[in-house]
Amino acid sequence: MFIVENPFALLSAASEVFTPGVMKTYIVLMILSVVAGTLFDVWHKKSAKYFAENTKRGKKNAKREVSSGERSGMLVKTVTNEVLTSSEFSNPKRRLSHLLTMYGFIVFVATTAIMIFGYAGDAAGTPTLLPLLWHVGAIMLCVGGYWFWFAIRVDVAAEGNPWYRIAPRADMFILSLLATCTFALLWSVTGASAGLFFALFVASATFLFTTVIWSKFAHMFFKPAAAFEKRVIQADGSNEGLPGDFDLTSKELQEKFPDIPTYMGEKPADMGPGIRREAARHY
């Protein structure tokens, strides 16, 4: 059954061109491409400089010192909440879609590397679990990714634009990601030969990993750093130089800002977080 067979070993056995050595070289080149693209993105967008300056500015405006123990706790919360469970998504459908896509991608990429580097020349010796996970990971990614593309994207769900409206820079990551796993599954189902689906699989994967500097790929590495930084600046009181939450009915605050009672009365209505008055169905 194809779902428990190593497709890369089948390809290697049937082709004199796509040997285990060629496959390993390709994987290494793609890893180097992602690293180079991410580093270029950091340099071009000055992301590292921004984080360094923001941290320095936060320390200057901090109202208290955040201990190393607190920082460790914040790091754990960042990993468990923002990274592992994507708690920043208020929309449960968007969150589930993201988790399916993320974990599907991780499983798919990890098992691809293991099967190529460990078992590309030994189809019989490949543990059954590896190709099973490879197929499950690809299916998870397709379910989450196509769900996002057809129903959840903000321009589709909120703005009413058709699903086939493509913004090249914004959509190249998700489209190449979907194409990679879709053609990988079709390639495996049709016998894992060096045919059309294999060519499309390799082409889409190459596009995915070599366009990091233009796509949202590097964003995956910046998100955890930004989430951790946000926790720190909230804990030390710097809050990026923004004002805190105030009680508009407070006499002290009204004396400090006399325009509040002038424009809103001595007992201003509680406006609350207006964005939560609408169901969270967007980004």
C-alpha positions in Angstrom: 0.0 0.0 0.0 1.5 3.4 -1.1 0.7 5.1 2.2 3.2 3.0 4.1 5.9 2.9 1.4 8.9 5.3 1.2 8.2 7.2 -2.1 11.8 8.4 -2.2 13.2 4.9 -1.9 10.8 3.8 -4.7 12.0 6.7 -6.9 15.7 5.9 -6.2 15.2 2.2 -7.1 13.4 3.0 -10.4 15.7 5.9 -11.5 19.4 6.2 -12.2 19.3 10.0 -12.0 17.5 10.6 -8.7 19.9 8.7 -6.5 20.0 9.1 -2.7 23.1 11.4 -3.1 21.2 13.7 -5.5 18.2 13.9 -3.1 20.5 14.6 -0.1 22.2 17.4 -2.1 18.9 18.9 -3.0 17.7 18.9 0.7 21.0 20.6 1.8 20.6 23.3 -0.9 17.1 24.0 0.1 18.1 24.4 3.8 20.9 26.7 2.8 18.4 28.7 0.6 16.1 29.1 3.6 18.9 30.2 5.9 20.3 32.7 3.3 16.8 34.0 2.5 16.0 34.5 6.2 19.3 36.3 6.9 18.8 38.5 3.9 15.3 39.3 5.1 16.6 40.2 8.5 19.3 42.5 6.9 17.0 44.0 4.3 14.0 44.8 6.7 16.4 45.6 9.5 14.4 43.3 11.8 17.3 42.6 14.2 18.1 46.3 14.4 14.5 47.0 15.2 14.3 44.4 18.0 17.6 45.7 19.5 16.5 49.3 19.4 13.1 48.4 20.8 14.6 46.5 23.6 17.0 49.4 24.5 14.1 51.9 24.4 12.0 49.6 26.6 14.7 49.3 29.2 15.0 53.1 29.2 11.3 53.5 29.8 10.8 50.5 32.1 9.1 51.2 35.4 10.5 48.0 37.0 13.1 45.3 36.4 12.0 42.0 35.0 13.9 39.2 36.7 15.5 36.3 34.9 12.9 34.0 36.4 10.1 36.1 35.0 11.7 36.1 31.6 12.0 32.3 31.7 8.3 32.1 32.5 7.5 34.4 29.7 9.6 32.4 27.3 7.8 29.2 28.3 4.4 30.9 27.9 5.4 32.3 24.5 6.5 28.8 23.3 3.3 27.1 24.7 0.8 29.8 23.7 2.0 31.7 20.6 4.2 28.9 19.1 2.6 25.5 20.0 -1.0 26.4 20.3 -1.3 29.7 18.3 -3.4 31.3 21.0 -3.1 34.8 19.3 -5.9 33.8 16.9 -9.3 34.8 18.4 -11.1 33.1 15.5 -11.2 29.4 16.4 -11.6 28.3 12.7 -8.5 30.4 11.8 -6.6 28.9 14.7 -7.5 25.3 13.8 -6.6 26.0 10.2 -3.2 27.4 11.2 -2.4 24.5 13.6 -3.3 21.9 10.9 -1.1 23.7 8.4 1.8 24.3 10.8 2.0 20.8 12.3 1.3 19.2 8.9 4.2 21.2 7.4 6.6 20.2 10.3 5.7 16.5 10.1 5.9 16.5 6.3 9.4 18.3 6.2 10.8 16.3 9.0 9.8 12.9 7.7 11.0 13.9 4.2 14.5 14.6 5.5 14.5 11.4 7.6 13.4 9.1 4.8 15.9 10.7 2.3 18.9 10.8 4.6 18.2 7.5 6.4 16.3 5.2 4.0 16.3 6.6 0.4 18.3 3.5 -0.7 16.5 1.0 1.4 12.7 0.8 0.7 12.3 -2.5 2.6 14.2 -1.1 5.7 12.1 2.0 6.0 10.0 2.0 9.2 6.3 1.9 8.3 5.6 4.8 10.6 7.7 7.3 8.6 5.8 7.2 5.2 2.6 7.0 7.1 3.4 10.2 9.0 4.7 11.8 5.7 1.3 11.2 4.1 -0.7 12.3 7.2 1.4 15.5 7.5 0.8 16.4 3.8 -2.9 15.7 4.2 -3.1 17.8 7.4 -1.4 20.7 5.6 -3.7 20.4 2.6 -6.8 20.4 4.8 -5.7 23.4 6.8 -4.3 25.3 3.8 -7.3 24.8 1.5 -9.7 25.6 4.3 -7.8 28.9 4.8 -7.6 29.7 1.1 -11.2 29.0 0.2 -13.1 30.2 3.3 -11.0 32.0 5.9 -8.7 34.5 4.2 -9.7 38.1 5.2 -10.4 39.2 1.6 -12.6 36.2 1.0 -14.4 36.0 4.4 -14.7 39.8 5.2 -14.3 41.7 1.9 -16.2 39.3 -0.3 -13.5 38.9 -2.9 -13.4 35.6 -4.9 -11.1 32.8 -3.8 -9.2 33.0 -7.1 -8.1 36.6 -6.6 -4.3 36.3 -6.0 -1.9 38.9 -4.6 1.5 37.6 -5.8 3.6 38.7 -2.9 1.1 38.0 -0.2 -0.1 34.6 -1.5 3.1 33.0 -2.9 3.9 31.3 0.4 0.6 29.6 1.0 0.1 28.7 -2.7 3.6 27.2 -3.1 3.1 25.4 0.2 -0.2 23.9 -1.0 1.2 23.0 -4.4 4.2 21.2 -2.8 2.1 18.9 -0.6 -0.7 18.5 -3.2 1.8 17.3 -5.9 3.7 15.3 -3.3 0.5 13.3 -2.5 -0.4 12.9 -6.2 3.2 11.8 -7.0 3.0 9.1 -4.2 -0.5 7.9 -5.2 0.5 7.5 -8.8 3.5 5.3 -8.0 6.3 7.7 -7.0 7.9 7.7 -10.5 10.0 10.4 -12.1 7.0 11.7 -14.0 4.9 14.9 -14.3 3.7 15.0 -10.7 7.3 14.5 -9.4 8.5 17.4 -11.6 5.7 19.6 -10.3 6.4 18.5 -6.7 10.1 19.5 -7.0 9.3 22.7 -8.9 6.8 23.9 -6.3 9.1 22.9 -3.4 12.0 24.7 -5.0 9.9 27.8 -5.4 8.7 27.6 -1.8 12.2 27.4 -0.3 14.0 29.8 -2.6 11.6 32.7 -2.4 11.9 33.3 1.3 13.1 36.9 0.8 9.8 37.7 -1.0 7.3 35.5 0.8 6.0 35.3 4.4 8.3 32.3 5.2 10.7 34.3 7.4 7.7 35.6 9.3 7.5 32.2 11.1 10.9 33.0 12.8 10.0 36.6 13.8 6.6 35.9 15.4 8.0 34.1 18.5 10.5 36.9 19.1 7.9 39.6 18.7 5.5 37.8 21.1 8.2 37.4 23.7 9.2 41.1 23.4 5.6 42.1 23.9 5.3 40.1 27.1 8.5 41.8 28.5 7.5 45.4 27.7 4.1 44.8 29.3 5.7 43.4 32.4 8.3 46.1 32.9 5.7 48.9 32.3 7.4 50.5 29.3 4.5 49.4 27.1 6.3 50.7 24.0 5.7 54.3 25.2 1.9 53.9 24.9 -0.4 55.0 27.7 -1.9 52.4 30.0 -5.5 51.6 30.6 -7.3 54.4 32.6 -10.6 54.7 34.3 -12.1 57.8 32.6 -14.4 58.4 35.5 -11.4 58.9 37.9 -11.2 62.4 39.4 -7.4 62.4 39.3 -7.4 61.5 35.7 -10.0 64.2 34.8 -7.9 66.8 36.7 -4.9 65.7 34.7 -6.8 65.7 31.4 -9.6 68.3 31.8 -10.7 67.8 28.2 -12.2 64.4 29.2 -15.2 65.8 31.1 -15.5 68.6 28.6 -16.1 66.3 25.7 -17.4 63.1 27.4 -19.0 64.4 30.7 -18.0 63.6 34.2 -19.2 60.0 33.9 -18.0 58.9 30.5 -19.6 55.8 29.1 -17.6 52.6 29.2 -16.7 52.2 25.5 -14.9 48.9 26.1 -12.9 47.1 23.4 -15.2 47.9 20.5 -13.5 45.3 18.2 -15.0 42.5 20.4 -18.5 43.6 19.7 -18.3 41.8 16.4 -17.7 38.1 16.2 -14.0 37.4 15.6 -14.1 36.0 12.1 -11.3 38.0 10.5 -7.5 37.9 11.1 
